[in-house]
Amino acid sequence: MSIYANAFETERLAGIDDGLYSLSPVAMGRDRERRKQWIGIAAAAGAALIALIIGTAALAMASSASKTAASATAASRKEPQFVPTRRIAFGSCTAYDMRPQTVWAEGVMPSKPDAWIWLGDMAYLDTSPVSCTTSATAGLSYCNCSNSGWVAYRGQCMAGNVEAARARWEHAIHNAEYRAFLDFMCPPGGSGSGSSSGHVGYGAEPGRFPPAGTDPAVCPRPIFGVYDDHDWGWNNGNRRLPNKAAYKRMFLDAVGEAQASSRRGDDSGIQGAYTLNGGGPGRDIDLVLLDERWYRDPLPCSLRRAWCESVLAQPDHNALGWCRDFLLDDGATGRGSCCTKDDDLAAWCALPTARSSPLWAAACDPTAAAWASEPLVLGPDNATMLAVDPGLYDSALRELWPRLLQAETSPVCEMLGAAQRQWLSRRLATSKAALTLVTSGSVLLGSVGYNDPVTGYCSGDDWNCYQPAQVNLLHTLANTSSGCVVVLTGDFHYGDIKVVAPGPGTPYADRLQTGKIKKHVYQLMSSGMSTSTAVHDGAPCTGSYREDTVGLRPLGKCSYMQQPNFGMVEVDWEKQVVHLTVRAASGGGVAAGSDGKPQHMAFSLQTCAPLPV
């Protein structure tokens, strides 16, 4: 029996037998200054705790009766299924504040998606409850924590505060417009406006909230999700977040992940995989959900060393605490939290003698299957690459212990972590789906080719900061899966479409090593679902991180949607064509980019090559 209970629901749904789940997760293995206030943290936190206590007590009392009722009902009903999947909508970055979210009623629901995917920043848990831009609030603990803590920059002092995060979640998931959307996806009774195929199921009982989004008995149009940094609870955060298991549980509660889900394990992230179907044989869509926070290493040292050295000379800088931790003392090695591994490997791989080493592929070639597949560490002479084994700890621990400590789980600076990378490869290799959608809260193909005058090529949070891992993921997606691949992403507060083509001859070919990939890989980005997040300062695209200078954006180097938006993947199964669109939050139609071009591309399911639209 599975009785769904979490910290946010106001009334539980009756228990549903595990056998009624037609779909199960596969076991694993540029932000802005906040502008608006949000209120009621203490009251909401208290209410959440009371609801949790009451729900826990009621759980034991209801268990036996719920199981009996569910079993009797199951015997008289057809096993529920999701609606056939043709249209999958997604989005990220709702609002810093509590303003209305008209995107649901005016955009998403009129487009009638068969499934919804959260790509992160569903709630801004690390944001102060008061505006930190005024002199009256500048000294508050909400706003000024940079000198006392390493987790947050000034203005994001709620990072790591579990009770503040719980209260913020209460506000986010009880947003009236979002609740109306949930009623559409998970209609009371199971056969209402959210179903167009005669769906038979239990539905979401009135008052029961949030619904179990991946249970077809409750939501005929399923709801999936991955977190990004703000609903992880720490802007640009990584694996070192305090209380990260609590943040993970809150996110899964908020999106309605079933209590029995393998994604809820205490010692792993929220990675998982689902298979949807378009209504017949050969119409499978694999959905792969990546966790890019739980295992993520801090940034490679070289990316912020020079900048942090200048920050450390400024006692009032808002990143003083962060830089002190990054370069000087992380509490583990006493030598800074920054990741040394990529810098060490790059230095060794540049040596003339490295290419003849049997460890070359494992250390230096992110396109190779052997890359990062075994523990490696740069030797004390800075010229020898060593395989890590027990004997090395015995013979060189005194000289190598900081490097050994960092390389304990992986020889490279990780976004996914070694275990998740291996799981992903296995999952893709065994998939027979015609289409695979890979969710990435962090942008895979961000500002490739751009170099900021101060911070360089790394925005601070996207895959471009972890370039060997970025190339490895791209090649894994292109060369391991049997079907076509689309990466769904968000975070950047605008929407666009990018395409990586196989072969040489493009401006990005050397950087992404596309001479070794076998097929096109697409990235559809949607970010900024409200006027709180989809706002720009009027600066021109040219010369900024938003400009595509290497040809990844076929619609044009400055063709992107900067108004509130959501994304849509639409499969025409009869014609074997996939349509990728960025949609306007107002009206739900295909959005026009800043250059006036419709944000719409298509490709063939047979060849994965682009098609005219």
VOGU-3710 file (C-alpha; in Angstrom, 3 decimals, decimal comma):
1> msiyanafet> 0,000/0,000/0,000  1,142/3,521/-0,713  -0,319/6,405/1,276  1,036/9,703/0,057  1,842/12,190/2,802  4,181/15,160/2,826  4,907/18,408/4,568  2,696/20,547/2,361  -0,552/18,683/1,789  -3,722/19,931/3,476
11> erlagiddgl> -5,742/16,740/3,111  -4,537/13,278/2,213  -5,772/11,229/-0,683  -6,974/7,742/0,196  -4,323/5,057/-0,145  -3,661/3,557/-3,556  -2,268/0,070/-4,077  1,224/0,020/-5,518  -0,032/-2,220/-8,322  -2,020/0,634/-9,803
21> yslspvamgr> 1,088/2,549/-10,710  1,636/2,021/-14,421  4,924/3,890/-14,313  7,802/3,830/-11,856  11,008/5,812/-11,590  14,092/3,856/-12,544  16,347/3,418/-9,554  19,681/5,023/-9,901  22,017/4,925/-8,896  22,734/34,978/-13,957
31> drerrkqwig> 20,861/35,953/-11,215  19,452/39,458/-10,426  18,991/41,578/-7,350  15,679/40,670/-5,767  13,122/43,440/-6,083  10,009/42,636/-4,091  9,037/41,668/-0,590  7,380/38,508/0,513  5,746/38,212/3,876  4,336/35,764/6,369
41> iaaaagaali> 7,334/33,505/6,929  6,726/32,832/10,605  2,998/32,186/10,263  3,401/29,945/7,241  6,220/27,993/8,861  4,069/27,372/11,912  1,156/26,278/9,769  3,377/23,915/7,812  4,693/22,289/10,978  1,194/21,865/12,423
51> aliigtaala> -0,038/20,349/9,161  2,897/17,956/9,164  2,224/16,832/12,756  -1,488/16,326/12,116  -0,810/14,489/8,856  1,676/12,153/10,542  -0,772/11,269/13,317  -3,609/10,672/10,871  -1,430/8,463/8,700  -1,353/5,605/11,178
61> massasktaa> -5,113/5,810/11,842  -6,038/5,818/8,147  -3,734/3,068/6,915  -5,927/-0,020/7,315  -9,169/1,557/6,118  -7,453/3,203/3,158  -5,971/-0,051/1,922  -9,313/-1,851/2,069  -11,123/0,942/0,224  -8,458/1,218/-2,459
71> sataasrkep> -8,390/-2,534/-3,095  -12,158/-2,729/-3,454  -12,214/0,197/-5,862  -9,356/-1,227/-7,928  -11,312/-4,414/-8,550  -14,161/-2,506/-10,194  -12,125/-0,054/-12,292  -9,880/-0,172/-15,298  -6,219/0,320/-14,411  -5,452/4,013/-14,984
81> qfvptrriaf> -3,001/5,161/-17,607  -1,527/8,494/-18,591  -3,062/10,212/-21,595  -1,154/9,447/-24,833  1,811/11,780/-24,913  2,186/14,224/-27,769  2,707/17,585/-26,077  5,133/18,003/-23,181  5,371/21,462/-21,636  8,016/22,682/-19,220
91> gsctaydmrp> 9,322/25,795/-17,553  11,600/27,249/-14,910  12,077/30,347/-12,785  8,642/31,399/-11,544  9,027/34,577/-9,480  11,268/35,988/-6,774  8,182/37,403/-5,090  4,537/36,514/-4,613  3,089/38,294/-7,652  0,375/36,532/-9,723
101> qtvwaegvmp> 1,535/33,877/-12,180  -0,754/34,405/-15,151  1,289/32,009/-17,287  -0,787/29,059/-16,073  -4,238/30,263/-17,086  -3,203/32,366/-20,076  -0,458/30,202/-21,560  0,103/26,689/-20,289  -3,460/25,423/-19,840  -4,736/26,747/-23,202
111> skpdawiwlg> -1,882/24,850/-24,892  -3,248/21,589/-23,395  -0,039/19,758/-22,521  -0,107/16,018/-21,888  2,683/16,344/-19,307  4,513/19,076/-17,406  8,167/19,178/-16,315  9,675/21,569/-13,776  13,230/22,560/-14,734  14,063/24,219/-11,435
121> dmayldtspv> 13,672/27,497/-9,554  10,084/26,605/-8,822  10,614/28,566/-5,603  13,355/30,982/-4,497  14,194/29,552/-1,097  17,428/31,485/-0,568  15,905/34,898/-1,219  15,419/37,371/1,612  11,833/38,011/2,816  12,516/41,748/2,596
131> scttsatagl> 14,058/43,880/-0,108  17,761/44,322/0,546  18,130/47,348/-1,724  17,181/49,996/0,854  19,301/51,568/3,567  16,753/50,504/6,186  17,259/46,809/5,455  20,927/46,710/4,461  22,108/45,813/7,953  19,513/43,135/8,712
141> sycncsnsgw> 20,652/39,553/9,111  18,347/38,686/6,215  20,461/40,877/3,945  24,029/40,954/5,244  25,647/37,615/5,894  28,669/37,744/3,602  31,205/38,237/6,389  29,860/35,515/8,654  28,921/32,663/6,359  30,315/30,958/3,297
151> vayrgqcmag> 27,031/29,731/1,842  25,494/32,987/0,687  26,103/36,317/-0,894  24,559/39,385/0,707  20,812/39,364/0,001  20,611/35,573/-0,111  21,097/34,888/3,556  18,244/32,386/3,749  20,457/29,771/2,087  20,522/26,683/4,286
161> nveaararwe> 17,639/27,877/6,514  15,237/24,930/6,428  12,310/26,562/8,229  12,443/29,663/6,046  12,560/27,370/3,015  9,518/25,442/4,204  7,555/28,666/4,608  8,594/29,827/1,163  7,426/26,544/-0,313  4,046/27,040/1,354
171> haihnaeyra> 3,626/30,334/-0,486  4,821/28,919/-3,804  2,714/25,794/-4,057  -0,458/27,460/-2,779  -0,309/30,139/-5,453  -3,899/30,342/-6,758  -2,949/30,221/-10,433  -0,707/27,229/-9,900  -3,426/25,396/-8,003  -5,777/25,907/-10,942
181> fldfmcppgg> -3,133/24,371/-13,187  -2,870/21,370/-10,863  -6,638/20,896/-11,095  -6,248/20,822/-14,880  -3,481/18,217/-14,797  -4,960/16,217/-11,915  -8,737/16,803/-12,089  -10,950/15,839/-9,142  -12,565/12,534/-10,008  -9,894/11,660/-12,549
191> sgsgsssghv> -11,923/12,247/-15,733  -12,505/15,984/-15,808  -11,011/18,740/-17,924  -7,511/17,333/-17,546  -8,351/14,211/-19,545  -9,255/13,965/-23,192  -9,115/10,192/-23,504  -11,779/8,872/-21,153  -9,247/8,456/-18,376  -10,477/6,358/-15,471
201> gygaepgrfp> -8,806/6,890/-12,123  -9,262/8,208/-8,643  -8,226/11,772/-9,275  -7,213/14,333/-6,697  -9,776/14,655/-3,948  -10,946/18,210/-3,194  -8,572/19,812/-0,716  -5,889/17,148/-1,096  -2,726/18,953/-2,104  -0,314/18,655/-3,786
211> pagtdpavcp> -1,381/15,748/-6,002  0,882/12,776/-6,702  2,052/13,974/-10,085  3,592/10,721/-11,335  0,604/8,534/-10,434  -1,787/8,140/-13,396  -4,587/7,295/-10,986  -4,312/10,854/-9,704  -2,800/12,845/-12,562  -3,686/11,601/-16,057
221> rpifgvyddh> -1,389/14,358/-17,282  1,753/13,718/-15,196  3,953/16,279/-13,472  7,696/15,725/-13,149  10,504/17,931/-11,905  14,119/18,579/-11,022  15,446/21,319/-8,793  17,951/24,004/-9,668  19,955/26,231/-7,354  17,166/28,307/-5,790
231> dwgwnngnrr> 14,885/25,393/-4,926  18,048/23,583/-3,855  18,237/26,416/-1,339  21,536/28,018/-2,332  22,263/30,281/-5,288  24,829/28,538/-7,523  25,014/25,879/-4,830  26,775/22,529/-4,841  26,985/19,307/-2,829  28,143/21,128/0,317
241> lpnkaaykrm> 24,710/22,577/1,142  23,864/22,045/4,830  20,680/20,018/5,372  20,590/19,013/1,723  18,514/15,897/2,441  15,795/18,120/3,927  15,850/20,381/0,866  15,576/17,364/-1,394  12,564/16,031/0,526  10,822/19,412/0,409
251> fldavgeaqa> 11,264/19,652/-3,343  9,932/16,159/-3,970  6,987/16,895/-1,683  6,258/20,094/-3,580  6,196/18,425/-7,013  4,155/15,492/-5,704  6,696/12,684/-5,976  5,299/9,463/-4,508  6,549/8,476/-1,069  7,691/5,094/-2,404
261> ssrrgddsgi> 9,720/6,640/-5,227  13,338/5,569/-5,536  14,140/9,269/-5,990  13,543/9,704/-2,245  16,579/7,727/-1,072  18,462/9,471/1,733  21,919/8,894/0,288  21,393/9,875/-3,351  20,073/12,716/-5,465  16,770/13,041/-7,298
271> qgaytlnggg> 17,910/11,498/-10,571  15,444/9,111/-12,169  13,877/8,012/-15,436  10,348/7,494/-16,744  8,893/6,221/-19,993  5,856/7,885/-21,545  3,986/6,593/-24,576  2,353/8,374/-27,493  -0,416/5,825/-27,967  1,067/2,686/-29,486
281> pgrdidlvll> 4,159/0,635/-30,366  7,224/2,629/-31,360  5,936/5,744/-29,624  7,926/5,690/-26,404  9,452/8,845/-24,966  12,109/8,373/-22,319  12,337/11,144/-19,751  15,660/11,288/-17,906  15,789/13,556/-14,859  19,299/14,609/-13,828
291> derwyrdplp> 20,406/15,845/-10,421  23,038/18,549/-10,880  23,290/19,721/-7,253  23,600/16,716/-4,939  26,970/15,545/-6,317  28,315/18,794/-7,814  31,833/19,853/-6,891  32,664/23,491/-6,139  33,947/25,486/-9,095  37,419/24,667/-10,445
301> cslrrawces> 39,977/26,849/-8,673  41,317/28,628/-11,748  37,896/30,049/-12,661  37,620/32,373/-9,663  41,113/32,558/-8,167  42,083/35,960/-9,567  38,668/37,446/-8,839  38,594/36,136/-5,278  42,094/37,424/-4,600  40,805/40,907/-5,401
311> vlaqpdhnal> 37,698/40,334/-3,246  39,777/39,304/-0,230  41,411/42,736/-0,296  37,977/44,402/0,130  36,602/43,877/3,678  33,118/45,097/2,723  32,695/43,048/-0,448  29,460/41,055/-0,538  31,325/37,889/-1,568  34,017/38,066/1,099
321> gwcrdflldd> 32,825/35,015/3,012  32,382/33,017/-0,176  35,879/33,838/-1,454  37,498/33,208/1,899  36,041/29,722/1,861  36,797/29,180/-1,838  40,505/29,973/-1,597  41,585/29,778/2,029  39,698/27,458/4,349  36,857/25,050/3,681
331> gatgrgscct> 37,106/23,141/6,962  38,350/19,969/5,270  41,788/20,483/3,784  42,253/24,019/5,040  43,280/24,988/1,539  40,012/26,262/0,126  36,917/24,528/-1,134  37,593/25,096/-4,850  38,017/21,998/-6,985  41,657/21,391/-7,942
341> kdddlaawca> 41,107/18,279/-10,046  40,405/19,796/-13,470  43,356/22,157/-13,135  45,663/19,294/-12,144  44,522/17,134/-15,044  44,825/19,982/-17,548  48,407/20,644/-16,456  49,371/16,993/-16,855  47,507/16,520/-20,142  49,454/19,447/-21,623
351> lptarssplw> 52,786/17,688/-21,020  54,454/16,214/-24,153  54,789/12,826/-22,447  51,173/12,511/-21,349  49,686/11,234/-24,603  51,776/8,058/-24,510  50,521/7,177/-21,028  47,953/4,363/-20,667  46,012/6,791/-18,459  45,641/9,387/-21,233
361> aaacdptaaa> 42,043/8,575/-22,168  40,902/8,322/-18,553  42,486/11,660/-17,657  42,440/13,744/-20,828  39,781/12,658/-23,333  36,216/13,480/-22,197  34,858/11,930/-25,413  36,244/8,506/-24,464  34,316/5,838/-22,590  37,290/5,492/-20,232
371> waseplvlgp> 37,209/9,160/-19,177  37,019/9,599/-15,386  36,305/5,894/-15,034  38,951/5,211/-12,397  40,456/7,122/-9,456  43,451/9,186/-10,547  45,625/11,775/-8,878  48,510/13,971/-10,008  51,719/12,871/-8,327  53,842/15,027/-6,013
381> dnatmlavdp> 56,235/15,804/-8,881  53,326/17,394/-10,824  54,449/15,388/-13,850  53,164/11,880/-13,139  49,554/10,668/-13,206  48,909/7,961/-10,641  46,114/5,430/-10,312  44,740/5,590/-6,780  45,019/2,319/-4,853  45,568/1,380/-1,196
391> glydsalrel> 49,308/1,272/-1,722  49,338/4,911/-2,749  47,753/5,899/0,552  50,491/3,988/2,353  53,382/5,424/0,357  52,389/9,001/-0,449  49,665/10,076/1,968  51,764/12,794/3,608  52,535/14,462/0,272  49,254/13,837/-1,529
401> wprllqaets> 46,507/13,903/1,090  44,757/17,103/-0,164  44,652/15,709/-3,694  43,636/12,261/-2,503  40,820/13,774/-0,474  39,415/15,617/-3,494  39,851/12,624/-5,816  38,237/10,167/-3,417  35,031/9,757/-5,458  36,107/11,038/-8,884
411> pvcemlgaaq> 39,279/12,260/-10,611  37,473/15,233/-12,239  35,421/18,227/-11,134  31,920/16,798/-11,299  28,454/18,075/-12,105  26,717/14,692/-12,018  29,089/12,595/-9,957  30,648/9,322/-11,057  27,741/7,089/-10,003  25,131/9,207/-11,787
421> rqwlsrrlat> 27,269/9,397/-14,944  27,521/5,623/-15,027  23,795/5,226/-14,390  23,009/7,654/-17,218  25,199/5,742/-19,672  23,523/2,454/-18,766  20,064/3,964/-19,048  20,719/5,466/-22,473  22,392/2,308/-23,769  19,375/0,136/-22,934
431> skaaltlvts> 16,710/2,572/-24,124  14,671/1,727/-27,222  12,712/4,991/-27,183  12,386/7,012/-30,360  12,889/10,201/-28,367  14,782/10,909/-25,158  14,213/14,099/-23,198  16,997/14,900/-20,733  16,261/17,485/-18,056  19,152/19,690/-16,987
441> gsvllgsvgy> 18,484/22,403/-14,429  21,858/23,901/-15,325  22,308/25,022/-18,921  24,332/22,555/-20,992  24,908/24,868/-23,965  25,030/28,277/-22,341  27,313/31,082/-23,435  29,740/28,876/-25,358  32,467/31,082/-26,795  31,736/34,079/-24,543
451> ndpvtgycsg> 34,328/35,483/-22,144  33,249/37,990/-19,535  35,865/40,700/-18,859  35,798/39,892/-15,132  34,652/36,311/-14,638  35,790/34,720/-17,891  33,863/31,959/-19,659  32,114/30,671/-16,527  28,838/32,293/-15,485  29,252/30,712/-12,074
461> ddwncyqpaq> 26,668/27,981/-12,459  26,251/26,401/-15,911  27,991/23,445/-17,560  30,414/25,830/-19,233  32,178/26,091/-15,852  32,919/22,355/-15,950  34,068/22,020/-19,545  35,463/18,461/-19,537  32,243/17,233/-17,895  30,220/19,296/-20,384
471> vnllhtlant> 31,901/17,667/-23,386  31,527/14,239/-21,815  27,781/14,677/-21,262  27,226/15,937/-24,801  29,036/12,952/-26,292  27,276/10,511/-23,977  23,895/11,828/-25,112  24,785/11,851/-28,804  26,580/8,524/-29,009  24,944/6,258/-26,438
481> ssgcvvvltg> 21,216/6,703/-27,030  19,499/4,944/-29,936  16,895/7,650/-30,570  16,946/11,417/-30,887  17,893/13,549/-27,875  16,573/16,883/-26,644  18,031/18,573/-23,569  15,434/20,622/-21,694  16,835/23,415/-19,549  16,118/26,791/-17,968
491> dfhygdikvv> 17,827/29,118/-15,456  18,983/31,969/-17,747  15,714/33,979/-17,629  15,055/33,815/-21,359  14,084/31,117/-23,847  15,832/29,880/-26,992  16,711/26,857/-29,132  20,230/25,589/-29,800  21,497/22,706/-31,907  24,808/20,841/-31,924
501> apgpgtpyad> 25,505/19,327/-35,343  27,837/16,357/-35,795  31,086/16,689/-37,680  33,777/19,342/-38,154  33,531/22,722/-39,813  31,486/24,720/-37,318  32,876/27,470/-35,064  32,139/25,280/-32,044  33,511/22,006/-33,477  36,885/22,118/-31,719
511> rlqtgkikkh> 35,489/23,356/-28,427  32,800/20,636/-28,237  34,759/18,027/-30,245  31,797/17,412/-32,526  33,891/15,489/-35,032  33,264/12,522/-32,743  29,501/12,795/-32,239  27,083/10,755/-34,344  23,910/12,850/-34,514  22,327/16,198/-33,775
521> vyqlmssgms> 21,595/17,106/-30,162  19,023/19,792/-29,400  18,681/22,120/-26,428  15,346/23,799/-25,736  15,560/26,421/-22,998  12,631/28,077/-21,253  13,201/30,368/-18,310  11,350/33,261/-16,784  7,685/32,406/-16,293  6,630/35,762/-14,862
531> tstavhdgap> 7,450/39,456/-15,124  9,561/38,991/-12,001  12,134/36,771/-13,696  11,763/37,395/-17,456  13,034/40,950/-17,242  16,137/42,478/-18,823  17,809/45,800/-18,284  17,639/46,879/-21,914  21,310/46,159/-22,580  21,987/45,087/-26,177
541> ctgsyredtv> 22,443/41,431/-26,991  25,607/42,039/-29,009  28,669/41,595/-26,852  26,716/40,087/-23,954  26,457/36,525/-22,669  23,103/36,247/-24,467  24,707/36,543/-27,912  25,541/33,271/-29,651  28,882/33,847/-31,365  29,612/30,261/-32,431
551> glrplgkcsy> 26,530/29,243/-34,425  24,677/27,063/-31,918  21,466/29,104/-32,321  20,226/28,444/-35,893  17,458/31,047/-35,704  20,008/33,825/-35,226  22,722/34,868/-32,828  20,356/37,171/-30,920  17,146/35,215/-31,515  15,690/34,472/-28,090
561> mqqpnfgmve> 12,539/35,155/-26,077  13,046/37,587/-23,208  9,413/37,946/-22,095  7,591/35,449/-19,795  7,571/32,068/-21,493  7,345/28,308/-21,237  8,627/25,524/-23,509  6,869/22,824/-25,519  7,980/19,579/-27,164  5,319/18,346/-29,578
571> vdwekqvvhl> 5,571/14,982/-31,361  3,695/14,340/-34,584  3,804/10,564/-34,421  2,122/10,103/-37,790  4,660/12,259/-39,637  7,571/11,281/-37,350  8,434/14,918/-36,679  9,280/16,639/-33,394  8,518/20,337/-32,960  10,435/22,422/-30,406
581> tvraasgggv> 8,909/25,763/-29,449  9,286/28,525/-26,921  5,773/29,709/-26,066  4,512/33,078/-24,911  3,094/33,126/-21,386  0,291/35,312/-22,697  -1,824/33,277/-25,102  0,373/30,176/-25,268  1,307/30,636/-28,928  4,758/30,296/-30,457
591> aagsdgkpqh> 6,809/33,206/-29,156  8,592/35,728/-31,327  12,220/36,274/-30,436  13,837/39,620/-29,793  14,607/39,698/-33,524  10,998/38,913/-34,452  11,631/35,303/-35,509  9,252/32,578/-34,265  11,009/30,401/-31,703  10,243/27,146/-33,499
601> mafslqtcap> 12,394/24,343/-34,878  11,595/20,817/-36,029  13,533/17,618/-36,654  12,958/14,146/-38,036  12,525/11,232/-35,646  14,065/9,025/-38,328  17,349/10,912/-38,779  17,381/13,445/-35,901  18,307/16,074/-38,516  16,589/19,496/-38,600
611> lpv> 13,573/20,019/-40,860  12,134/23,245/-42,271  9,063/24,659/-40,520
//
